Amino acid sequence: MCQSMDQYSFNNRERLPKKYKRNDNESVDVQNNRETTQRLQQQMILAEISRLIDAEFSDYIEYQTASFEAAIREHDQNVTSTLTAMKPPPAKKPVNKM
């Protein structure tokens, strides 16, 4: 009548209905599920970080592009006004005295 705890646990497990029986691979399945869940969470986090970086970087690129375009326009205006100022005055026609 005296059974060891291991034998008692084994017997109780055997008496459980089939759907409640512990699968021998359950611990492996649970571990795989945890790892899969962690990988999916990491991928979701990385995707969100990537999206945020892209959004920030996109704004930065737009800002820098607008700044460069403004600087180029200002430079072009300065060059044009400098060239206009350096242009010699029109030559005077000789006056014909007769």
Number of C-alpha atoms within 10 A of each C-alpha: 3 6 8 9 9 9 11 12 12 11 11 11 14 13 11 11 8 10 7 10 12 12 11 8 9 10 11 11 12 11 12 12 12 12 12 12 12 12 12 12 12 12 12 12 12 12 12 12 12 12 12 12 12 12 12 12 12 12 12 12 12 12 12 12 12 12 12 12 12 12 12 12 12 12 12 12 12 12 12 12 12 11 11 10 10 9 9 8 7 6 6 6 6 6 6 5 4 3
